[in-house]
Amino acid sequence: MRSGRAVALAAVLLGLFTALVIPPADAKPTPQSQLDKLTKQAADLQKAYRGEIQSLQDTRDAVRKAGQRVKKLRGDLVDAERRMGQFFATSYMAGSVDGPQVINYTGDPDAILGQAATVTYLAEEKNQRLNRISGLIKESKDAKKQADGKIGDLKKEIARLEDKKADVERLLKKFGFQTPDAGSGLTSRMVSIRNVIMQNFPMPFGVGCLRAGDPGEHGKGRACDFMMSTGGRMPDAASKARGDALAQWCIENGRQIGIMYIIWQQRYYDIRTGAGWRMMSDRGGITANHYDHVHVSVF
């Protein structure tokens, strides 16, 4: 009987606590369901743009990460609530002792002091567990708010790219579609632009283009990396200035010769949209963040 009462009491106590701090269920679509819908729109846009859209990929990745954080925190909260229920049941079964009991107690002093110490410990443990749940609830609400904001960013980016689609279609019509050459694995436009760049800018650290198996532009023969250093090191001042000059040259001539976008120093410039330099998400390294090379992709 006492065990059943303990479980019932635990449920009541936990229910009272969570009712005070957990917000009501949100009827809006989950971040994942919204992301699934937006991902399809993004995929359609990338087909229409005939190539990677870095701003779209970065924003979509940010939404995915935010959604994963919301899911993890919800799982942590469910686990913490379950453990709290178990704790309430266990502490109820252990009984309690109050101040008057200690003062009026005439039996073995060690026994009453031991029980008092146990109750003190249980009280402190209860507060810690309740604070943990309260903290997780706050984190979950903040994470949900952040995820909603990232989804809003993705919607805005898709709308912006949709507005530019007609202009992009004109560019695609102007430059047509090229397949890679069987010998070099590069399109003739990429070979031509690479040669012009190398004639105008010295490349002491080399140029890397075709990357077999790459799902992006390198694998399609439509991208080259113009190295400004080697060994994953940051370029020196002179090499960085050369990279800056090359990137600027690509921006100024891109629409005339068929450059699609540029990546340099953790920033990208999409010639198709003309939106100016935009920061990339951190990919975790000098080379991955394009600090040591200028990436050039063509139509």
C-alpha positions as CSV (number, residue, x, y, z in Angstrom):
1,M,0.0,0.0,0.0
2,R,2.7,2.4,1.0
3,S,4.6,1.7,-2.3
4,G,1.5,2.5,-4.3
5,R,0.9,5.8,-2.4
6,A,4.6,6.7,-3.0
7,V,4.3,6.3,-6.8
8,A,1.0,8.3,-6.8
9,L,2.5,11.0,-4.7
10,A,5.6,11.2,-6.9
11,A,3.4,11.6,-10.0
12,V,1.4,14.4,-8.3
13,L,4.5,16.3,-7.2
14,L,6.2,16.0,-10.5
15,G,3.0,17.0,-12.3
16,L,2.6,20.1,-10.2
17,F,6.2,21.1,-10.9
18,T,6.2,20.6,-14.6
19,A,2.8,22.3,-15.0
20,L,4.3,25.4,-13.5
21,V,7.4,25.5,-15.7
22,I,6.7,23.6,-19.0
23,P,5.0,25.6,-21.7
24,P,1.9,24.2,-23.3
25,A,2.5,22.0,-26.4
26,D,3.1,24.1,-29.5
27,A,0.7,23.3,-32.4
28,K,3.1,24.7,-35.0
29,P,4.9,22.3,-37.3
30,T,8.1,20.9,-35.8
31,P,11.5,22.3,-37.0
32,Q,12.2,19.0,-38.7
33,S,8.9,19.0,-40.7
34,Q,9.5,22.5,-41.8
35,L,13.1,21.7,-42.7
36,D,11.9,18.7,-44.9
37,K,9.6,21.0,-46.8
38,L,12.3,23.7,-47.2
39,T,14.9,21.2,-48.2
40,K,12.9,20.2,-51.2
41,Q,12.5,23.9,-52.2
42,A,16.3,24.3,-51.8
43,A,17.0,21.3,-53.9
44,D,14.7,22.6,-56.7
45,L,16.5,26.0,-56.5
46,Q,20.0,24.4,-56.8
47,K,18.8,22.6,-59.9
48,A,17.5,25.8,-61.3
49,Y,20.8,27.6,-60.5
50,R,22.7,24.6,-62.0
51,G,25.2,24.4,-59.1
52,E,25.9,24.8,-55.4
53,I,24.4,27.8,-53.6
54,Q,26.6,28.3,-50.6
55,S,24.3,30.6,-48.8
56,L,21.5,28.1,-49.0
57,Q,23.6,25.2,-47.9
58,D,25.0,27.1,-44.9
59,T,21.5,28.3,-43.8
60,R,20.0,24.9,-44.2
61,D,22.9,23.3,-42.2
62,A,22.2,25.9,-39.4
63,V,18.5,24.9,-39.3
64,R,19.4,21.2,-39.1
65,K,21.9,21.7,-36.2
66,A,19.3,23.8,-34.3
67,G,16.7,21.1,-34.8
68,Q,19.1,18.4,-33.5
69,R,19.8,20.5,-30.4
70,V,16.1,20.9,-29.7
71,K,15.6,17.1,-30.1
72,K,18.5,16.3,-27.8
73,L,17.3,18.7,-25.1
74,R,13.8,17.3,-25.2
75,G,15.3,13.8,-24.7
76,D,17.4,15.0,-21.8
77,L,14.3,16.6,-20.2
78,V,12.2,13.4,-20.5
79,D,15.1,11.5,-18.9
80,A,15.5,14.0,-16.1
81,E,11.7,14.0,-15.4
82,R,11.7,10.2,-15.2
83,R,14.6,10.2,-12.7
84,M,12.8,12.9,-10.7
85,G,9.7,10.7,-10.4
86,Q,11.9,7.8,-9.2
87,F,13.5,10.1,-6.7
88,F,10.2,11.3,-5.3
89,A,9.0,7.8,-4.8
90,T,12.2,6.7,-3.1
91,S,12.5,9.7,-0.8
92,Y,8.8,9.2,0.2
93,M,9.4,5.6,1.1
94,A,12.4,6.6,3.2
95,G,10.2,8.8,5.5
96,S,11.0,12.2,6.9
97,V,11.9,13.9,10.1
98,D,11.1,17.5,11.2
99,G,12.5,19.9,13.8
100,P,10.1,19.1,16.7
101,Q,10.8,15.4,16.3
102,V,14.5,16.0,16.7
103,I,14.0,18.2,19.8
104,N,11.6,15.9,21.6
105,Y,13.3,12.6,20.6
106,T,14.4,10.5,23.7
107,G,15.8,7.5,22.0
108,D,19.2,6.8,20.5
109,P,20.7,10.1,19.5
110,D,22.7,8.5,16.7
111,A,19.6,7.1,15.1
112,I,17.7,10.4,15.0
113,L,20.8,12.3,13.8
114,G,21.4,9.8,11.1
115,Q,17.9,10.1,9.9
116,A,18.1,13.9,9.9
117,A,21.3,13.7,7.9
118,T,19.6,11.5,5.4
119,V,16.7,13.8,5.0
120,T,19.0,16.8,4.6
121,Y,20.8,15.0,1.9
122,L,17.5,14.1,0.2
123,A,16.4,17.7,0.3
124,E,19.6,19.0,-1.3
125,E,19.4,16.2,-3.9
126,K,15.7,17.2,-4.7
127,N,16.7,20.8,-5.2
128,Q,19.5,19.9,-7.5
129,R,17.3,17.7,-9.6
130,L,14.5,20.3,-9.7
131,N,17.0,22.9,-10.8
132,R,18.3,20.6,-13.5
133,I,14.8,20.1,-14.9
134,S,14.2,23.9,-14.7
135,G,17.4,24.5,-16.5
136,L,16.7,22.0,-19.2
137,I,13.2,23.5,-19.8
138,K,14.8,27.0,-20.2
139,E,17.4,25.6,-22.6
140,S,14.7,23.8,-24.6
141,K,12.6,26.9,-25.0
142,D,15.7,28.9,-26.0
143,A,16.8,26.2,-28.5
144,K,13.2,26.1,-30.0
145,K,13.3,29.9,-30.4
146,Q,16.7,29.7,-32.1
147,A,15.5,26.9,-34.4
148,D,12.4,28.9,-35.4
149,G,14.8,31.9,-36.1
150,K,17.0,29.7,-38.3
151,I,14.0,28.4,-40.2
152,G,12.9,32.0,-40.8
153,D,16.4,32.8,-42.2
154,L,16.1,29.8,-44.6
155,K,12.7,31.0,-45.8
156,K,14.1,34.4,-46.4
157,E,17.1,33.0,-48.3
158,I,14.9,30.8,-50.5
159,A,12.6,33.8,-51.2
160,R,15.7,35.9,-52.1
161,L,17.0,33.3,-54.5
162,E,13.6,32.8,-56.1
163,D,13.5,36.5,-56.9
164,K,16.9,36.2,-58.6
165,K,16.0,33.1,-60.6
166,A,15.0,34.9,-63.8
167,D,18.4,36.7,-63.9
168,V,20.2,33.4,-63.3
169,E,18.2,31.8,-66.1
170,R,19.4,34.5,-68.5
171,L,23.0,33.9,-67.4
172,L,22.6,30.1,-67.9
173,K,21.2,30.7,-71.4
174,K,24.1,33.0,-72.2
175,F,26.8,30.5,-71.2
176,G,24.9,27.3,-72.0
177,F,25.9,23.9,-70.5
178,Q,29.3,22.3,-70.9
179,T,30.3,18.7,-70.1
180,P,33.9,17.9,-68.9
181,D,36.6,17.0,-71.5
182,A,37.4,13.3,-71.5
183,G,41.1,14.1,-71.2
184,S,41.4,16.8,-68.5
185,G,38.1,16.1,-66.8
186,L,37.4,19.9,-66.8
187,T,34.9,21.8,-68.9
188,S,36.4,24.0,-71.6
189,R,35.2,27.1,-69.8
190,M,37.1,26.1,-66.6
191,V,40.3,25.4,-68.6
192,S,40.0,28.8,-70.3
193,I,39.4,30.7,-67.1
194,R,42.1,28.8,-65.3
195,N,44.6,29.7,-68.0
196,V,43.7,33.4,-68.0
197,I,44.0,33.6,-64.2
198,M,47.4,31.9,-64.3
199,Q,48.6,34.3,-67.0
200,N,47.6,37.3,-64.8
201,F,48.5,36.0,-61.4
202,P,51.6,34.0,-60.4
203,M,50.7,30.7,-58.7
204,P,53.9,29.6,-56.9
205,F,51.8,27.1,-54.7
206,G,49.9,25.4,-57.5
207,V,46.3,25.0,-58.7
208,G,44.0,22.0,-57.9
209,C,41.0,21.4,-60.1
210,L,39.5,18.0,-60.8
211,R,38.6,16.0,-57.6
212,A,37.2,12.6,-58.6
213,G,34.2,11.5,-56.6
214,D,33.6,15.0,-55.2
215,P,29.8,15.7,-55.2
216,G,30.3,19.4,-55.8
217,E,31.8,21.5,-58.6
218,H,35.3,19.9,-58.3
219,G,33.8,16.6,-59.3
220,K,31.9,18.1,-62.2
221,G,35.1,19.7,-63.6
222,R,33.8,23.2,-63.0
223,A,36.0,24.4,-60.1
224,C,39.6,25.1,-59.4
225,D,41.5,26.0,-56.1
226,F,44.2,28.6,-56.6
227,M,46.6,28.0,-53.7
228,M,48.0,31.0,-51.7
229,S,50.1,28.7,-49.3
230,T,50.9,25.1,-48.7
231,G,50.6,22.6,-45.8
232,G,47.4,24.1,-44.4
233,R,49.2,27.3,-43.3
234,M,47.8,30.8,-43.4
235,P,49.2,32.8,-46.4
236,D,51.7,35.5,-45.7
237,A,50.8,39.2,-46.3
238,A,52.0,39.1,-50.0
239,S,50.1,35.9,-50.8
240,K,47.0,37.2,-49.1
241,A,47.1,40.4,-51.1
242,R,47.5,38.2,-54.3
243,G,44.4,36.2,-53.2
244,D,42.5,39.4,-52.6
245,A,43.4,40.7,-56.0
246,L,42.4,37.5,-57.7
247,A,39.1,37.4,-55.9
248,Q,38.4,41.0,-56.9
249,W,39.3,40.3,-60.6
250,C,36.9,37.4,-60.6
251,I,34.1,39.6,-59.2
252,E,34.7,42.3,-61.8
253,N,34.9,39.9,-64.8
254,G,32.7,37.0,-63.6
255,R,29.6,37.8,-65.5
256,Q,31.5,38.4,-68.7
257,I,33.6,35.2,-68.7
258,G,31.2,32.8,-66.9
259,I,32.3,32.6,-63.3
260,M,29.5,31.3,-61.0
261,Y,30.9,32.0,-57.5
262,I,34.1,32.5,-55.5
263,I,35.1,31.4,-52.0
264,W,38.0,33.1,-50.2
265,Q,38.9,33.6,-46.5
266,Q,35.7,32.0,-45.2
267,R,33.6,34.2,-47.4
268,Y,31.8,33.5,-50.6
269,Y,30.6,35.8,-53.5
270,D,27.9,34.5,-55.7
271,I,28.1,36.1,-59.2
272,R,24.6,34.8,-60.0
273,T,22.9,36.8,-57.3
274,G,25.3,39.7,-56.9
275,A,24.6,39.8,-53.2
276,G,28.2,40.7,-52.2
277,W,30.5,39.0,-49.9
278,R,28.9,36.8,-47.2
279,M,30.4,34.8,-44.4
280,M,30.5,31.1,-44.5
281,S,29.9,28.8,-41.5
282,D,33.0,27.6,-39.8
283,R,34.2,24.3,-41.3
284,G,36.9,23.8,-38.7
285,G,40.2,24.5,-40.4
286,I,42.3,26.8,-42.6
287,T,41.9,24.9,-45.8
288,A,38.3,23.9,-45.1
289,N,37.5,27.6,-44.5
290,H,39.4,28.6,-47.7
291,Y,41.9,30.8,-46.0
292,D,44.8,29.3,-48.0
293,H,43.2,29.2,-51.5
294,V,40.7,31.0,-53.7
295,H,38.0,28.7,-55.0
296,V,36.5,29.6,-58.4
297,S,33.5,27.8,-59.8
298,V,32.2,28.4,-63.4
299,F,28.9,27.9,-65.2
